[in-house]
Amino acid sequence: MAKKSRRARRRRETRGAVKRGTVSKPGERTEVEVAGRARRATSGFAEQYAYVYDDLKRIAIVAGTLFAILIALSFVIG
């Protein structure tokens, strides 16, 4: 099945978001459209980069452990 273009998806999504019976100027976006896009973008980042938080936590644990080992070795050797 062919992938639908972004333009077709955007038209379909905004069609449901715009209230019927309202008239707007060409190029003018309603608050519903703008808020909907911002919400989708934020949730998209959260879903796409969920693994980053776990990786950063693991890096912090490893760095803290190595730092503690260096401090302990400085007392033993020095």
Wavefront OBJ file of the C-alpha trace (Angstrom):
o trace
v 0.000 0.000 0.000
v 1.373 3.420 -0.923
v 2.403 5.833 1.791
v 0.193 8.918 2.001
v 1.836 12.282 1.664
v 2.178 14.684 4.573
v 0.028 17.198 2.754
v -2.874 14.726 2.465
v -2.569 13.787 6.146
v -2.413 17.429 7.191
v -5.530 18.248 5.177
v -7.403 15.332 6.702
v -6.337 16.234 10.273
v -7.097 19.950 9.981
v -10.449 19.284 8.382
v -11.678 17.731 11.630
v -10.053 20.398 13.816
v -11.619 23.451 12.156
v -15.128 24.302 13.334
v -17.773 24.171 10.654
v -19.462 27.419 9.729
v -16.485 29.634 10.552
v -14.826 31.664 7.856
v -11.132 32.412 8.026
v -8.767 34.227 5.731
v -6.441 32.126 3.573
v -3.257 31.303 5.466
v -4.826 32.085 8.831
v -4.684 29.246 11.351
v -7.138 28.708 14.137
v -6.075 28.184 17.746
v -7.241 24.575 17.605
v -4.929 23.803 14.679
v -1.904 25.465 16.258
v -2.466 23.847 19.667
v -3.000 20.446 18.083
v 0.249 20.626 16.150
v 2.249 21.724 19.194
v 0.825 18.884 21.266
v 1.612 16.308 18.571
v 5.178 17.576 18.153
v 5.865 17.378 21.890
v 4.448 13.893 22.267
v 6.337 12.818 19.141
v 9.653 13.829 20.693
v 8.806 12.088 23.944
v 7.983 8.869 22.107
v 10.958 8.992 19.764
v 13.581 9.804 22.408
v 12.328 7.823 25.413
v 15.526 5.753 25.395
v 17.718 8.856 25.861
v 16.689 9.289 29.514
v 17.712 5.697 30.310
v 21.026 6.130 28.496
v 21.811 9.374 30.351
v 21.015 7.722 33.672
v 23.339 4.801 32.848
v 26.134 7.187 31.814
v 25.749 9.145 35.084
v 25.975 5.940 37.144
v 29.104 4.760 35.308
v 30.755 8.196 35.572
v 29.956 8.433 39.298
v 31.336 4.944 39.924
v 34.561 5.684 38.050
v 34.940 8.994 39.870
v 34.515 7.235 43.239
v 37.131 4.641 42.228
v 39.586 7.424 41.308
v 39.072 9.102 44.695
v 39.549 5.783 46.536
v 42.719 5.045 44.553
v 44.123 8.493 45.313
v 43.921 7.677 49.064
v 45.396 4.179 48.620
v 48.267 5.179 46.320
v 48.954 8.624 47.744
l 1 2 3 4 5 6 7 8 9 10 11 12 13 14 15 16 17 18 19 20 21 22 23 24 25 26 27 28 29 30 31 32 33 34 35 36 37 38 39 40 41 42 43 44 45 46 47 48 49 50 51 52 53 54 55 56 57 58 59 60 61 62 63 64 65 66 67 68 69 70 71 72 73 74 75 76 77 78
